Each structure stands twice: as C-alpha cells, then as structure tokens.
C-alpha cells in the first residue's frame, strides 16, 4: 500500500510537548522582568519602564500563541490517529 499521506503522530505529540514547554518558558520570562535601577533617576527611566511593559505584553502574547499551536498540534495528532483507527476498522470489515 502506498499512502498519500503518512503522519507520525508520536512525533507530533513530542513536538507539541516541546512547544508547550517553550510556551511556558516564554510566558514565565514575561512574569519576571529584570529589576530596574531606581537611583539615580535617569531621564529614560519612564521610557524604559514602558519598554519593559511592552516587551512583557509581547512575550505573553507569544507564549499564548505558542501554547495554542501546541494544543492544535495535539488535536491534529489525535484526529490523525482516529482517522487511522477508522480506516483500519473498515479494512478489517472488508475482509
């Protein structure tokens, strides 16, 4: 049999797990910004604080997007496995 499409669902699940780990690390980075120097009070302190906030927001967005991608890969792996099981059942019935 020469399948049109072959999917390694275990590899998809491993990839999803690695992505979920990366998402958690990125999100954790957003939660722990570097400490800001308070003295002396530099003119750029307010701008730096805004840059930190923007970076944190982007890291949270990136972490959430990566986590969602991991979730979707896991769902796709499950769907492929279910489709394979249904096809195998049909083949068994046809014999």
PyMOL commands that set and color helices and strands:
alter all, ss='L'
color gray80, all
select helices_A, chain A and resi 9-31+45-94
alter helices_A, ss='H'
color red, helices_A
deselect
rebuild
show_as cartoon
